[in-house]
Amino acid sequence: MISIYHEADLSSRCIQLATTEPVFKLILDSYNLPPYWGRENCFETLVLTILEQQVSLASANAAYRKLKEELSDITAEGILLMSDERLRGCYLSRQKTTYVKALAIAVSDGIIDFSQLEKIEDAEVRHQLKKIKGIGDWTVDIFLLHALKRTDVFPTGDLALVNAIRMIREDELMTKEAMYNWAEDWRPYRSMATMMFWHYYIKKKNIRMPVTL
């Protein structure tokens, strides 16, 4: 069954989790509710998510903004018209140039249809997107959470999430497996749990979030 969240019910889900898990009550008491980090379900969002792989948000945002200067509308057709050199001039590494072009080809060939992704289960979204070179579990998780707004995503491959949990638990050696097992109690709203941990991490580290989609 496909389960999605809306901006209007984000706060109630977070508050609901806080009634059963003291860690979330601590986060809400300290920093209030997390912001709504929803993004549009589109090619541009998935490109941005690829740019965010294994780099700081500031670095990803710089590349995204430069790409927006070149292509005011970031589309598959527009990407395919750009040379590798031009993409490299937008701060894309050789690797990410390959990944973005592979995605553009998949969309142009009709292999990926964003409107159809909204109609299929999380596991099938993962199966379809991971066929594209450069898209792995982290990218799929972030796209599921931000763009498709699925309620039960817990991306243990995300460094900010892992660091936030270790910080709040005061356990630098806590494994990802232990985190995943702990999060079982928060189904089917692990996306909201993720957002609360992100919110905690951003506030605790005083991170300035870039403006993106």
ZIWO-V869897 format. One record per residue. NEAR is the number of other C-alpha atoms within 12 Angstrom. Layout:
NEAR  NEAR
//
This chain:
14  20  23  31  30  23  21  13  18  29  24  19  32  41  27  24  32  25  18  17  21  17  29  37  24  24  34  29  18  17  21  21  33  32  24  25  30  29  27  24  27  30  36  34  34  43  46  42  42  41  40  32  35  22  22  20  25  21  23  29  29  24  33  38  29  24  31  24  16  23  22  14  19  29  28  29  22  25  34  26  19  24  19  22  15  22  32  22  21  29  26  34  25  20  21  31  31  28  34  44  35  31  40  32  25  27  30  21  14  15  19  29  24  28  17  18  29  26  18  22  21  29  21  20  34  26  19  27  34  25  20  28  22  28  34  26  29  29  35  39  37  43  43  42  40  36  36  38  35  39  36  34  41  43  34  32  25  30  24  31  34  31  30  34  38  24  24  26  21  13  16  15  15  21  18  24  16  17  32  24  16  21  30  19  17  29  24  25  33  38  42  45  46  45  42  43  43  37  36  36  29  25  23  20  15  12  16  14  20  19  15  26  24
//
